[in-house]
């Protein structure tokens, strides 16, 4: 199952209410609408700190191959398949068009060390209070995992 021949799931375009086919690519970053236990709390604080008082997506990760397998922080940092796990969920996919294999490898080097790490609930409290950027541990929540990946590929500064 290589070069894009895999059957992709269909999602809805929330603006036009029509189906769209998702074609993932190694190195894409995704945001997803989540219904987990902590989602309402995450969305509350995201709304509180956002400029428009809105929050829809409260989970994110990195797509590690063209088949939609991910590296993300759920209850632990793990790999799942975006098409089977997030079926019928609203997903936003972002792609860095200047990504190449060398940059992808550097980005993955920044985050693979977290694989298997348990979810650090205490980090969410720091994020809620806007203190997470001042207090660092070697544990990451999903947004920090993606941030470290983006740093590794050269999209952001630290």
HUMOLIN-V588461 format. One record per residue. RES is the residue in one letter. SS is DSSP state (hx for helix, st for strand, lp for the rest). OMEGA is omega in radians with two decimals (* if undefined). Layout:
BEGIN
<<RES SS OMEGA> <RES SS OMEGA>>
END
This chain:
BEGIN
<<X lp -3.08> <X lp -2.99> <X lp 2.97> <X lp -3.11> <X lp -3.13> <X lp 3.10> <X lp -3.10> <X lp 3.09> <X lp 3.14> <X st 3.04> <X st 3.12> <X st 3.00> <X st -3.01> <X lp -3.12> <X lp -3.07> <X lp 3.13> <X lp 3.07> <X st -3.10> <X st 3.07> <X st 3.08> <X st 3.11> <X lp 3.01> <X lp -3.12> <X lp 3.12> <X lp 3.10> <X lp 3.13> <X lp 3.07> <X lp 3.04> <X st 3.14> <X st 2.97> <X st -3.12> <X st 3.02> <X lp -3.05> <X lp 3.09> <X lp -3.13> <X lp -3.12> <X lp -3.07> <X lp -3.12> <X hx 3.14> <X hx 3.12> <X hx 3.12> <X hx 3.14> <X hx 3.11> <X hx -3.11> <X hx 3.07> <X hx 3.09> <X hx -3.13> <X hx -3.08> <X hx -3.10> <X lp -3.13> <X lp -3.10> <X lp -3.13> <X lp 3.12> <X lp 3.06> <X lp -3.14> <X lp -3.07> <X lp -3.11> <X lp 3.07> <X st -3.13> <X st 3.12> <X st -3.12> <X st 3.07> <X st -2.98> <X lp 3.06> <X lp -3.07> <X lp 3.13> <X lp 3.09> <X lp 3.05> <X st -2.98> <X st 2.85> <X st -3.05> <X st 3.13> <X st 3.02> <X lp 3.00> <X lp 2.94> <X st 3.07> <X st -3.01> <X st 3.06> <X lp 3.02> <X lp 3.08> <X st -3.07> <X hx -3.06> <X hx 3.12> <X hx -3.07> <X hx -3.08> <X lp 3.11> <X lp 3.14> <X lp 3.04> <X lp 3.10> <X lp -3.07> <X st 3.02> <X st -3.14> <X st 3.11> <X st -3.10> <X lp 3.05> <X lp -2.99> <X lp 3.11> <X lp 3.13> <X lp 3.05> <X lp -3.09> <X hx 3.14> <X hx 3.12> <X hx 3.12> <X hx -3.14> <X hx 3.11> <X hx 3.10> <X hx 3.14> <X hx 3.10> <X hx 3.13> <X hx -3.01> <X hx -3.11> <X hx 3.14> <X hx -3.13> <X hx -3.09> <X lp -3.11> <X lp 3.14> <X lp 3.08> <X st -3.09> <X lp -3.13> <X lp -3.09> <X hx -3.13> <X hx 3.11> <X hx 3.13> <X hx 3.11> <X hx 3.10> <X hx 3.09> <X hx -3.13> <X hx -3.12> <X lp -3.09> <X lp 3.13> <X lp -3.05> <X lp -3.12> <X lp 3.14> <X lp -3.09> <X lp -3.07> <X lp 2.99> <X lp 3.10> <X lp 3.06> <X lp -3.08> <X lp 2.92> <X lp -3.01> <X hx -3.10> <X hx 3.11> <X hx 3.08> <X hx 3.13> <X hx 3.12> <X hx 3.12> <X hx 3.07> <X hx -3.14> <X hx 3.04> <X hx -3.11> <X hx -3.13> <X lp 3.07> <X lp -3.13> <X lp -3.14> <X lp -3.11> <X lp 2.77> <X lp *>>
END
